[in-house]
């Protein structure tokens, strides 16, 4: 094979690969965009993907609402913590003990929230079939899974 032909094949291969990458990225964005802001579409997607029963879909909606309530509680706690931290920052001397207490309280709250979310998720997963559970866990390995499927809709719900 001569050098010119090899370069043309390399160019065509590179272009084809780029088309696939761009196409995949556009598909992913369109899918994520479709699901973002539309809780019904998110749940329907999971219904189809996991072959959920009506009862499992209802429980998924409950799971989603509970996770949102926990997140809203976290946001209120964060706002309070930010106020407390800034109150410390404007004092003439930094009170390291007070700062440590704020940070330890935040850490404890985070652990408690994770424990509560884990218990809720465990109960939901226990009601799925082994195949559904395996598919759910596989999907949950994606770091954006919970943001996309358990996140807020465009109205903040």
N, C-alpha and C positions, 0 to 999 in steps of 0.2 A: 504494500500500500504506500502510495507516495505521500509526501508531507502535506501537500495541498488538500488532498482528499481527507486525510486524517483531521486537519484543522476544520474543514467543513463539517465533518461528523461531530467533532467536539462542540462546535458552535451550535449545531442543530440540537444536540443532546442538552446543552446548557440552556438553550431557549425553552425546550420542552420542560425541563425541570423547573425553570422559573415560572412557566405558565401554571404548572401544577401547584407550586407553592403559593402563588398569588390567588389562584382559584380556591385553594383550601382556606386561605386566610379570609377571603371574601365570604365564602360559605360560612365559616365559623362566626364571623362578625354578623352576618345576616341572621344566623340562628340565635346568637346571643342577643341581638337587637330585638328579635321577635319575642324572645322569652322575657327580656327585661321589660319591666313595667306592665306585665300582663300575667298576674298570678294564675288565672285560669289556664293560659297556654302552658305555663310551667307544669302545672299539675297534670294536664292532659298529656304532655310530653312524657312525664314519668309514668302515667297510667299505661300508655302505649308501650313504652320501653320496658316496663317491669311486668306488664300484663296484670295490673292491679284490679281487684274486685271493687265494687262500689263502696263497701265498708272500709277497705284499705285506703281508698281515695279520700273518704271522709276523715279517716284518722291522719292521713298525710296533711290535709288542710288544718286539722287541729295541731299537729306537730309544727307546722309552719307558723301558725298564730302564736303558739307558746314560745317558739324561738324568738319571734319578733318582740314579744313582751319582755323576755329576758334581755334582749338587746337594748330595748328602750330603757329598762332599769339601769343597764350599764351606762348608757349615755347620760342619764341624770346623775349617776354617781361620778362619772368623769367630769361633768361640769362643776359639781361641788368640789371635787378634788383640785381642779384647775384654779378655782377661786381661792381655796386654802393655800395652794402652792404660791400663787401670786401675792397673797397676803404676807407670806413668809419672805418673799423676794424683796419687798419694799421696806422691810425692817432694817434698822442700822446694822444689826448683827444677824447672821444666819443662825437660826436655831436648828442645829443638826438633829437633835432629838425629836423635835416636832416634825422635821422633814422625814426622818426615818419612820416615825409613827404613821405618817400619811402614806408613805410608800409601802409599808408592811400591811396596812389596812387595804390598800389597793390590791396587793398580792393575794391576801386572804379572800377578798371579794372575787377575784378572778378564779381562784381555785374552786370556791364554792359554786360559782356560776358554771364552770366546766363540769363539776360533779353533777349538778342538776341537769345540765344539757345531756350528759352521758347517760344518766338514768332515764331521761325521757326518750332519747334515741334508742337505748337498749330495749325499752318496752315496745317501741314501734317495730324495731327489727325482729323482735321475738314473734310478732304476729305475721311476719312474712314467711313464705315457703323458703326452703333452703336455696332454691334457684333465684328467687326474687332477692333474697338477702345478699347472695353472692354478687348479683348484678348491681344492687344498690351500693354495696361496699366498693365494688370496682369503679363505679361512677364517682363515688365520694372521694376517691384518691386524687381526682382533679382538684387542685387548690381553689378553683373558682366555683366548685359545685355548689357550696352552700350560699355563696353570694348570688349565684344565678337562680337557684331553685328555692331557696328559703328566704331570699332577700325581699326587700320592700317593693311594692309596686310604685307607679309614678305618683300616687297620692300619699305615699309614706305609710301604706298599710301592708 
